[in-house]
Structures are given as C-alpha cells and as structure tokens.
Amino acid sequence: MEKKIILSCPTLKKELLKAVEEAGFQGEVRFIPQSLHSSPMELQEYLQDMIGQMEDMEEILLCVSGCGGATAGLKAIYAPLIVPRTRDCVDILLSGENLKELKRPKDGFFLSHGWMEYMKNSRLDLSRILEEKGPEATEEYMRTMFRGFENFYIIDTGIYPLEEIEEYIQPLADMIDGKVSKVRGGWGILKKMAAGKIDDDFLVARKGETVKEVLQRERHIKSF
C-alpha cells in the first residue's frame, strides 16, 4: 500500500476528516499548528522541515493551499508534493467538482466551523475585544478591522449544524451594520485528495522539484 500523508490547516479539520472517512483514505492525516496561519514564512519553514523528515512517504498532500505564498518555495525531497490550485482554505471549502466552476462572493468574510474556532482565538473575537476595550472602542475597532468586509458568509458544508456559527457572528454583524448569509460549500478538493483523484485542480512537484519551479515551468509553457 502506498504511504501517503495529508498535512492540513486545522480550519479544515471537520471537512477533511469527513472526506477521509467517506473515501476510506488509508494514509496519515496531520494538522499543522493553528498559530502558523498568520505567518506565511514560519508556515513555509515548518512545512519544509516536516517534508524533510518524511523519508518513508511516497506522496505528500498539502492542504494549506496558497495561503500567503507559504507553499511557493517548498521542495519535494523524498516524495512528490501535491498542492491544490486554490488561493486559500476558503476556496477549498467552496470548491465543487472542479475549480473552473468555483463561485466566490467578493468582499466578504467567510466562516465555517473551523474558521469560527480560529476566530475565537484571534484578535477578531468580539467577546474578547469587548472585555478589553469596552463597547464604544470595540465598535470603532471592529468597524476599522472589517471595513469593506461587512458581508459575512457562513459556508454550509452540510456536515454540521450552522446555528452555533450564526449565533457567534450575528452580534458582530449587528455592531457594524453587516449582513449574514449562507453559501454552499462542496469541499470538492478535499474529497479528491482523500480519494486520490489528482487532476488539473492540483499542482504536482515531483521529487527534486520545488513548487515554484513547477509554477514557472507552467507559465513558460502557457506563454507559447
């Protein structure tokens, strides 16, 4: 049996574990530290270090997408690296059968269960900011932080109730005169990864290549 591992952002945990269960994925699944999400350079260093320790793996799937360019310079040392051609984890959650059909509302803030849990531990958590700053200063702070992102989209992936997410984000939306709505998320990228269906929605860096080299080669080919 081919030895595979999926390295994933924890914001995708519920959806990825569901995809793994449905596909009968026999490889390993490992989630990166949540704290690395806001530091692309540290995330890249962490991923490269992990990749360098996987001498026995035959395939490494990186479910951190293009977040902040963290995957761009990664080198495939012992096994191919497989990376979704997505901008971020939101694209992954919104993806369907192929990325060409991806429809993503503009100028919005997206929430899933995983993103809600991340937000609770960030400087965007309303209850935490209220405790620190008080109501008036919190409203001013939140209006500044979410300027241009007053539309809140809850991604309905169909695998858990949305009420908890709605109850969490509605007070913030009310405070800044925002709007909460729902969008369907098919998490097709995760389903493909778990099922081993690697197609044009993924970039593949072969052993010895870097993700950046593959991107440059593809741009060169498309320029002719």
N, C-alpha and C positions, 0 to 999 in steps of 0.2 A: 504493500500500500504506500502510495506517495505521501511523503511527510510535508504537510502544509501548516502554515500559521497565518492567522489574521491579526494584525496589530490595529487596534481601533481606538478612536476617540470615545471616551465614556458617554458622551452625549447621545451616542447611537446604540447604547447598550441593549435596551429593550427590543428594538427593531432587529438588531444583529442577532441576538440570541434566538429570536423567533425565526429568523431566516435560517439559521444554523439547524434549529430543531426540525423545520419543515423539509430542509434539503438532506438531512441526515449527514451533515458535514462531520467527517471523522478527524479533522485536524485539530490544532490548538487555537484557542482564542485568547488574546491577551489585551487588556485595556491600558492605555498609557495614563500617566498621572494627569489629573484634571488641571493642575497648576500650569502645565506646559502650553495650554491652549492660547494663552495671551502672549507667548514669547516664541515666535517662529524660529529664531536662531537656536534657542535652547531645545526646542522640539526637534529640530533637524539633528542636533548633536546627539540627543537621546536616541532617536531612531537609528542613526548611523552606528551608534555604539551597540544597540540591540542587534542590528543586521550583522555586525562583525562577530557576534557571539553564536550565530546560528549556522555552524558548520554542517550540521546534520539535516538541515531543511532543504527541500527540493523546490519549494515555491513559497514566496513571502508576499502576502497581500496586505497592502497598506490602506487602511480605511480611515485615513486622515485627510484625504483629498488634497486640494491645493492650498490649504489654509496658510495664508501669509507667505506662500512660496516655500514652505518648510520641506517639501519633497523634491524641489527642483535640483538640488545638487547631490542627492543620495546615490551611492554607488552600490551596485549589485556585486557583492563579494563572493558569496558561495552559491547563491541561487537567484533566479530571476525575481525582479521586483514588479509587482502588478499594482498600478495606481489608477483609480477612477479619473476620468477626464472631467472632473467637476470642480467648481470654484471653491466649494466649501461643503460642510456637512448638511446645510440646508438643501443644496442641490441633490445630495444623496437621498435625503428623506423624501424630496418631491419627485424623484425620478420614477419613470414608468418602465415600459418595455425598451425604450431607447432614449438617449439624451437629446436627440434631434427634436423630440416631441415635448421636451421639458418646458413647462409654462410656469413662470415665477413672477408673482406680482412685484412691481417696482416700489422702492422707497418704503419698505415695511420692516418691522421687527418680527422675527419668526420664533415660534415656541413649539416645542414638543415636550414630552415628559422629561427627557434628558436635559433639554435646554432650560427648563424650569428649575431643575435641581442645580444646574450650573449657576443660574442667575441668583438663586437663593444664597449662594456663597460668594457673590461678587459685589462690586460697588454699585450695582444697579438694583439691589434688593430694597424694596420700598420700606418695609418694616425696619430694617437696619438703619437706613438713612434717616427715617423719622425719629428714631431713638437718638441718633447722633446730632441732628440739626434742628429738629422741631418742624412743625407743619409749613410755615412760610418759606423758610430757607430750603426745605426739601422740595417744595413745588418749584421754586426757581431753579434749583439744581436739576431736577428731573426734566423740566421744560428745555433746559440747555442741552442735557445729555441726549434727549430724544427728538431734538429739532429736526424735522424732515422725516422722522420715523414714527409719526403718531398713529399709523395704522399697524395694529397688532394682529398677526396671522397665526392662529393655532393650527398646526399641521395634524390633520386627522389621519393617522396611520392605520386605524382600525383595530389596534390590538390592546387598547386600554381606554377606560372612560376619560372624557375630556373635562368633566366638571371641576376637578381639582385644579387644572390649569386655568380654566375660566375664572374661578374664584381667586386665584393668585394674581392674575394680571389685570382684572377689571378695575380694582381700586387705583392702580397706576394710570390706566387709560382714562378713568374719570377725572383724575387730578390734572391731566394735561390736555383734556378735551380730545382724547383719542378715540379710536374705534376698534372694537374687537370683532374679528370674523374668522371663519374657518376655511382652510384649503385642504384638498385631498392630497395625501402623500402615499405613493405606491412603493417607496423604498426598493425599486427595481434593481438598483446597483447592488444592494446587499443580498438580494435573492440570487443574482447572477454569481456573485462572489462565492456564496455558500454552496451553490450548485456546480461550480467550476465552469460556468459558461462565460468564458473570457472572450469578448468580441471587440468591436470598434469603440465601445464606450470606455475602454481601458487602454492605458499606455503600458507597454511591457519593456523593461530594461533587462536585457539578457546579462548573464554572468560576465562581469568585467566592464559593463557599461554603466554610465550614470544616467539618471532620469533627464538631466539637462542635455546630454549628448543625443538622446533619442528625440527630444523635442526639436533640437537644432537640425537634426537629420530630416525630420518630417517636414519642417518649414522649408528646407532646401529642396526637397522633392516636390513640394507643392508649388514652388516658385517657377518651375519649368512649364 
